Amino acid sequence: MNSDGKKIVAYGGILVLALAAPWMMTAYRTQLAFLWVMVLFALTWDLVGGQMGYASFGNIVFFGVGMYSTAVIQRNLHYGLEEYAHVAGRVESLSAAEYLTGLSLGMTVGAVAAVVIAAILGVCILAMGMRGPYFGICTLGLGVAAGELASGWEYVGAGSGLVTPVFPEGLGERAIFFYYIFFFLTIVTFFTLRRLYSGRFGLAINAIRDDEDKAEAMGIRTTRYKITAWCVSAFFLSLTGGAAGHLIGFIDPTEVAFAGPTFGVWMILMAILGGKGTLWGPVIGAVIFHVTQEVFWTYLFGWQRVALGAFIVAIVVFFPQGLMGWAQERWPERFGHRVEGTALAQTAGGEGA
């Protein structure tokens, strides 16, 4: 079987397993749905932090924007602010059609808002030439500021948070419904990024990562590519946030929507664990991280954060290049890299013939 055939079989196997997973593990449907959220976290962060080399600590802003935008649109389509306070979380107040309309419209508005914010921030930060640790610190401040703004804004619930509409029975089980939404979004994100990485866009952002000054000298419009990459990341991360808020059912400004110390850090760690700057690395890292975290939370209750901290340290110490980088060094021929000894043996064999 050639390499294309193997890829088709592998993709088909993953597709079948993913579609069947919520029916095979019925007790873990919500955890499985969040598994795809983690994969989306890692993929969207790696676009900027891995492929382009700009380590952002503020991508959680776009997740929160999508979450709040979707919830507010869902609320405002059918209720006033005071009226919603009496029905939120208490009764099944929306029909299936109303719920789907508000969810789809809210996710769309949230995605547009996130892209606009990313473009504005890109012009203000990236166009000013901010790089390296200065860029990272600046983006870290963005996440903190967004959480504080949401905590003081009464229109979105302020520090008390915002309850999303009750999931209607006409759409089946909530965990399964959102599982397939996140799975579909992961597929679209994965293949969109794969297409981008294989073309001129991928070459340009890799050139920025390797040496931005040389890339500029070669005529690459680095600022345009950097802003575009951030906007693409914001688009998919916002869609993820819009659906995640409804799966959770309650939006807290600092613990859920703009949770920098948890979600914001985890998306970086997952990409590093799997191997940043690769396509499959963030996916593998997210799966391992999420499964490990769930095991810790189940069997090490009370010590789960200590165990998770030790796990994070182990990632940085033993796998600085990630699992994909480690595997490529150990078995380079399996990743299409020619080994010098193998090449010399093939040459000698050809001459002997």
C-alpha positions as CSV (number, residue, x, y, z in Angstrom):
1,M,0.0,0.0,0.0
2,N,1.4,3.4,-1.0
3,S,1.6,6.4,1.3
4,D,-1.7,8.0,0.0
5,G,-3.5,4.7,0.7
6,K,-2.1,4.5,4.2
7,K,-3.3,8.1,4.8
8,I,-6.8,7.4,3.6
9,V,-7.0,4.3,5.8
10,A,-5.7,6.3,8.8
11,Y,-8.1,9.2,8.3
12,G,-10.9,6.7,7.8
13,G,-10.1,4.9,11.0
14,I,-9.9,8.1,13.0
15,L,-13.2,9.2,11.5
16,V,-15.1,6.0,12.4
17,L,-13.6,5.9,15.9
18,A,-14.5,9.6,16.5
19,L,-18.1,9.2,15.3
20,A,-18.6,6.1,17.4
21,A,-16.8,7.3,20.6
22,P,-19.8,9.0,22.3
23,W,-21.9,5.8,21.8
24,M,-19.1,3.5,23.0
25,M,-18.3,5.5,26.1
26,T,-21.6,6.9,27.2
27,A,-20.5,7.9,30.7
28,Y,-17.8,10.2,29.3
29,R,-19.7,12.1,26.6
30,T,-19.0,15.5,28.2
31,Q,-15.3,14.7,28.6
32,L,-15.1,13.5,25.0
33,A,-16.7,16.8,23.8
34,F,-14.1,18.8,25.8
35,L,-11.4,16.6,24.2
36,W,-12.2,18.3,20.8
37,V,-12.2,21.7,22.6
38,M,-8.7,21.0,23.7
39,V,-7.6,19.9,20.2
40,L,-9.0,23.2,18.9
41,F,-7.2,25.1,21.6
42,A,-3.9,23.5,20.6
43,L,-4.4,23.8,16.8
44,T,-5.4,27.5,16.9
45,W,-2.5,28.5,19.3
46,D,0.1,26.6,17.2
47,L,-0.8,28.6,14.1
48,V,0.7,31.7,15.8
49,G,2.9,30.3,18.5
50,G,4.3,27.3,16.7
51,Q,4.2,27.8,12.9
52,M,4.9,31.6,13.1
53,G,7.0,31.6,16.3
54,Y,5.0,34.3,18.1
55,A,4.2,32.9,21.5
56,S,0.8,34.4,22.4
57,F,-0.6,34.3,26.0
58,G,-3.7,36.2,25.0
59,N,-5.5,34.0,22.5
60,I,-8.0,33.2,25.3
61,V,-9.5,36.7,24.5
62,F,-11.0,35.4,21.3
63,F,-12.4,32.3,23.0
64,G,-14.1,34.6,25.5
65,V,-15.4,37.0,22.9
66,G,-17.0,34.1,21.0
67,M,-18.5,32.7,24.2
68,Y,-20.1,36.0,25.4
69,S,-21.2,37.1,21.9
70,T,-23.1,33.8,21.3
71,A,-24.7,33.9,24.7
72,V,-25.8,37.5,24.4
73,I,-27.2,37.1,20.9
74,Q,-29.0,34.0,22.1
75,R,-30.5,35.9,25.0
76,N,-31.4,39.1,23.1
77,L,-33.2,37.4,20.2
78,H,-36.0,36.3,22.5
79,Y,-35.8,38.2,25.8
80,G,-35.1,41.5,27.4
81,L,-32.4,41.8,30.0
82,E,-34.7,41.9,33.0
83,E,-37.1,39.2,31.6
84,Y,-34.2,36.8,30.9
85,A,-33.1,37.1,34.6
86,H,-36.3,35.4,35.6
87,V,-36.2,32.4,33.2
88,A,-32.4,31.8,32.7
89,G,-31.5,28.3,33.8
90,R,-34.9,27.5,35.3
91,V,-37.1,26.3,32.4
92,E,-36.7,25.1,28.8
93,S,-37.5,28.6,27.5
94,L,-36.5,28.1,23.9
95,S,-37.7,25.7,21.2
96,A,-35.2,23.7,19.2
97,A,-35.6,26.0,16.2
98,E,-35.1,29.1,18.3
99,Y,-32.1,27.6,20.1
100,L,-30.4,26.6,16.8
101,T,-31.1,30.0,15.3
102,G,-29.7,31.9,18.2
103,L,-26.7,29.6,18.5
104,S,-25.7,29.8,14.8
105,L,-26.3,33.5,14.6
106,G,-24.4,34.1,17.8
107,M,-21.4,32.0,16.8
108,T,-21.3,33.9,13.5
109,V,-21.4,37.3,15.1
110,G,-18.8,36.2,17.7
111,A,-16.5,35.0,14.9
112,V,-16.7,38.2,13.0
113,A,-16.2,40.2,16.2
114,A,-13.1,38.1,17.1
115,V,-11.6,38.6,13.7
116,V,-12.2,42.4,13.9
117,I,-10.6,42.5,17.3
118,A,-7.6,40.4,16.2
119,A,-7.1,42.8,13.2
120,I,-7.2,45.9,15.4
121,L,-4.9,44.4,18.0
122,G,-2.6,43.2,15.2
123,V,-2.3,46.7,13.8
124,C,-1.7,48.1,17.3
125,I,0.8,45.5,18.4
126,L,2.3,43.6,15.5
127,A,2.5,46.6,13.1
128,M,4.5,48.4,15.8
129,G,7.2,45.7,15.5
130,M,6.6,44.1,18.9
131,R,8.4,40.7,19.0
132,G,9.6,38.0,21.3
133,P,9.0,38.3,25.1
134,Y,7.5,41.8,24.6
135,F,4.8,40.4,22.4
136,G,4.1,37.6,24.9
137,I,3.8,39.9,27.9
138,C,1.6,42.3,25.9
139,T,-0.8,39.5,25.0
140,L,-0.8,38.2,28.6
141,G,-2.1,41.7,29.6
142,L,-4.8,41.5,27.0
143,G,-6.3,38.3,28.6
144,V,-6.2,39.8,32.1
145,A,-7.8,43.1,30.9
146,A,-10.6,41.3,29.0
147,G,-11.5,39.3,32.1
148,E,-11.6,42.5,34.2
149,L,-13.7,44.3,31.7
150,A,-16.2,41.5,31.5
151,S,-16.3,41.3,35.3
152,G,-17.4,44.9,35.5
153,W,-19.9,45.0,32.6
154,E,-23.5,44.5,33.9
155,Y,-24.8,43.9,30.4
156,V,-23.0,40.5,30.2
157,G,-23.6,39.6,33.9
158,A,-20.5,41.3,35.4
159,G,-18.8,39.2,38.1
160,S,-21.9,37.2,38.7
161,G,-21.5,35.5,35.3
162,L,-24.1,34.7,32.6
163,V,-26.3,31.7,32.4
164,T,-26.9,30.3,28.9
165,P,-30.4,29.2,27.7
166,V,-31.5,25.7,28.8
167,F,-30.8,23.1,26.1
168,P,-34.1,22.0,24.5
169,E,-35.1,18.4,24.7
170,G,-36.0,18.4,21.0
171,L,-32.3,18.3,20.1
172,G,-31.5,15.2,22.1
173,E,-28.7,15.0,24.7
174,R,-26.7,18.1,25.1
175,A,-23.3,16.4,25.4
176,I,-23.8,14.4,22.1
177,F,-25.1,17.5,20.3
178,F,-22.0,19.6,21.2
179,Y,-19.6,16.7,20.8
180,Y,-20.4,16.5,17.1
181,I,-20.3,20.3,16.7
182,F,-16.8,20.4,18.2
183,F,-15.8,17.3,16.1
184,F,-17.0,18.9,12.9
185,L,-15.3,22.2,13.8
186,T,-12.0,20.3,14.5
187,I,-12.2,18.7,11.1
188,V,-12.7,22.0,9.3
189,T,-10.0,23.7,11.4
190,F,-7.5,20.8,10.8
191,F,-7.9,20.7,7.0
192,T,-8.0,24.5,6.7
193,L,-4.7,24.8,8.5
194,R,-3.3,21.9,6.5
195,R,-4.2,23.7,3.3
196,L,-2.7,27.0,4.6
197,Y,0.6,25.3,5.7
198,S,1.1,23.6,2.4
199,G,1.0,26.8,0.4
200,R,2.6,30.2,0.2
201,F,1.1,31.2,3.5
202,G,2.8,28.4,5.4
203,L,6.1,29.2,3.8
204,A,5.8,32.8,4.7
205,I,4.9,32.3,8.4
206,N,7.7,29.7,8.7
207,A,10.1,32.2,7.3
208,I,9.0,34.7,9.9
209,R,9.6,32.1,12.6
210,D,13.1,31.2,11.3
211,D,14.3,34.7,10.7
212,E,11.9,37.6,10.4
213,D,14.5,40.2,9.3
214,K,15.6,38.0,6.4
215,A,12.0,37.3,5.5
216,E,11.4,41.1,5.2
217,A,14.6,41.5,3.2
218,M,13.3,38.9,0.7
219,G,10.2,41.0,0.2
220,I,7.7,39.1,2.4
221,R,5.1,41.4,3.9
222,T,5.6,40.0,7.4
223,T,3.1,42.3,9.2
224,R,0.3,41.3,6.8
225,Y,1.0,37.6,7.3
226,K,1.3,38.0,11.1
227,I,-2.1,39.8,11.3
228,T,-3.7,37.3,9.0
229,A,-2.5,34.4,11.0
230,W,-3.8,35.9,14.2
231,C,-7.2,36.6,12.6
232,V,-7.5,32.9,11.3
233,S,-6.6,31.7,14.8
234,A,-9.2,34.1,16.4
235,F,-11.9,33.0,13.9
236,F,-11.8,29.3,14.9
237,L,-11.1,30.0,18.6
238,S,-14.2,32.2,18.7
239,L,-16.4,29.5,17.2
240,T,-15.1,27.1,19.8
241,G,-15.9,29.5,22.6
242,G,-19.4,30.1,21.3
243,A,-20.3,26.4,21.5
244,A,-18.3,25.8,24.7
245,G,-20.3,28.4,26.6
246,H,-23.5,26.6,25.9
247,L,-22.1,23.2,26.7
248,I,-20.9,24.4,30.1
249,G,-24.2,26.3,30.7
250,F,-22.6,29.1,32.7
251,I,-20.1,31.7,31.7
252,D,-17.8,33.1,34.4
253,P,-15.6,36.0,33.1
254,T,-12.4,34.9,34.7
255,E,-12.8,31.1,35.4
256,V,-14.4,30.2,32.0
257,A,-14.5,32.8,29.3
258,F,-11.1,34.5,29.9
259,A,-9.5,31.7,31.9
260,G,-5.9,32.5,31.2
261,P,-4.3,30.5,34.1
262,T,-6.1,27.4,32.9
263,F,-7.3,27.3,29.3
264,G,-4.8,30.0,28.2
265,V,-1.8,28.1,29.6
266,W,-3.1,24.6,28.6
267,M,-3.3,25.5,24.9
268,I,0.4,26.3,24.9
269,L,1.3,23.2,26.9
270,M,-0.6,20.9,24.6
271,A,1.1,22.3,21.5
272,I,4.5,22.0,23.2
273,L,3.8,18.4,24.4
274,G,2.8,17.2,21.0
275,G,5.4,19.2,19.1
276,K,4.7,22.8,18.1
277,G,5.2,23.9,14.6
278,T,3.7,20.6,13.3
279,L,0.2,19.8,12.1
280,W,-0.4,16.6,14.1
281,G,1.7,17.5,17.1
282,P,-1.0,19.8,18.8
283,V,-3.6,17.1,18.2
284,I,-1.5,14.4,19.8
285,G,-0.5,16.7,22.7
286,A,-4.1,17.7,23.3
287,V,-5.3,14.1,23.5
288,I,-2.6,13.1,25.9
289,F,-2.9,16.1,28.1
290,H,-6.7,15.9,28.3
291,V,-6.7,12.2,29.1
292,T,-4.0,12.6,31.7
293,Q,-5.8,15.5,33.3
294,E,-9.1,13.5,33.5
295,V,-7.2,10.6,35.1
296,F,-5.6,12.9,37.7
297,W,-9.0,14.5,38.5
298,T,-10.6,11.0,38.9
299,Y,-8.0,9.1,40.9
300,L,-5.9,11.8,42.6
301,F,-8.6,14.0,44.0
302,G,-7.0,16.6,46.3
303,W,-3.6,16.1,44.7
304,Q,-4.6,16.6,41.1
305,R,-3.1,20.0,40.7
306,V,0.2,18.8,42.2
307,A,0.2,15.9,39.8
308,L,-0.7,18.1,36.9
309,G,2.1,20.6,37.8
310,A,4.6,17.7,37.9
311,F,3.3,16.5,34.5
312,I,3.9,20.0,33.1
313,V,7.4,20.1,34.4
314,A,8.1,16.6,32.9
315,I,6.8,17.8,29.5
316,V,9.3,20.7,29.5
317,V,12.3,18.8,30.8
318,F,12.0,15.5,28.9
319,F,10.2,16.6,25.7
320,P,11.4,20.1,24.9
321,Q,10.8,19.5,21.2
322,G,7.5,17.7,21.8
323,L,6.6,14.1,21.1
324,M,6.6,14.7,17.3
325,G,10.1,16.2,17.5
326,W,11.3,13.4,19.6
327,A,9.9,10.8,17.2
328,Q,11.4,12.5,14.2
329,E,14.8,12.4,15.8
330,R,14.4,8.8,16.8
331,W,12.9,7.5,13.6
332,P,13.7,10.1,10.9
333,E,13.1,7.7,8.0
334,R,9.5,7.2,9.0
335,F,8.9,10.9,8.6
336,G,10.4,11.2,5.1
337,H,13.9,12.3,6.3
338,R,16.8,10.6,4.6
339,V,19.5,9.3,7.0
340,E,23.1,9.8,5.9
341,G,24.0,6.1,6.6
342,T,21.0,4.8,4.7
343,A,21.7,7.1,1.8
344,L,25.4,5.9,1.6
345,A,24.3,2.3,1.8
346,Q,21.8,2.9,-1.1
347,T,24.5,4.6,-3.1
348,A,27.0,1.8,-2.5
349,G,24.4,-0.8,-3.4
350,G,23.7,1.0,-6.7
351,E,27.4,1.2,-7.6
352,G,27.8,-2.5,-6.8
353,A,25.0,-3.4,-9.2
